[in-house]
């Protein structure tokens, strides 16, 4: 019997690799989506391989894709959290500065009366 290839091994590997780049250019959201899809597809192939391991010959590619997808997911989540923390902290600093300017203006108006 001729061994076959697992159907989603290559695409999950490609999605896992692209998720590295996507996490940097989309605030981590693209990386989360792409690595999540890659992880889903690699887990699906793991289950397929577990049913009939003698029929498939590219299980090592599935394991590699799964590892890359997990690393991409972790990096994307960390990048997303970092972006959100920076957005909240810098956004709140701007709001504090705006509030301080309004308070100074109110004090100047009060002194002028």
NORQUI-V477598 format. One record per backbone hydrogen bond with DSSP energy under -1.0 kcal/mol. CO is the residue of the C=O (numbers start at 0). NH is the residue of the N-H. If there is no record, write none. Layout:
# NORQUI-V477598
CO|NH + CO|NH
This chain:
# NORQUI-V477598
3|56 + 7|11 + 8|12 + 9|13 + 10|14 + 11|15 + 12|16 + 13|17 + 14|18 + 17|21 + 18|22 + 20|24 + 25|28 + 27|31 + 28|32 + 29|33 + 30|34 + 31|35 + 32|36 + 33|37 + 34|38 + 35|39 + 36|40 + 37|41 + 38|42 + 39|43 + 40|44 + 41|45 + 42|46 + 43|47 + 44|48 + 45|49 + 46|50 + 47|51 + 51|54 + 54|3 + 57|61 + 58|62 + 59|63 + 60|64 + 61|65 + 62|66 + 63|67 + 64|68 + 65|69 + 66|70 + 67|71 + 68|72 + 69|73 + 70|74 + 71|75 + 72|76 + 73|77 + 74|78 + 75|79 + 76|80 + 77|81 + 78|82 + 79|83 + 80|84 + 81|85 + 82|86 + 83|87 + 84|88 + 85|89 + 86|90 + 87|91 + 88|92 + 89|93 + 90|94 + 91|95 + 92|96 + 93|97 + 94|98 + 95|99 + 96|100 + 97|101 + 98|102 + 99|103 + 100|104 + 101|105 + 102|106 + 103|107 + 104|108 + 105|109 + 106|110 + 107|111
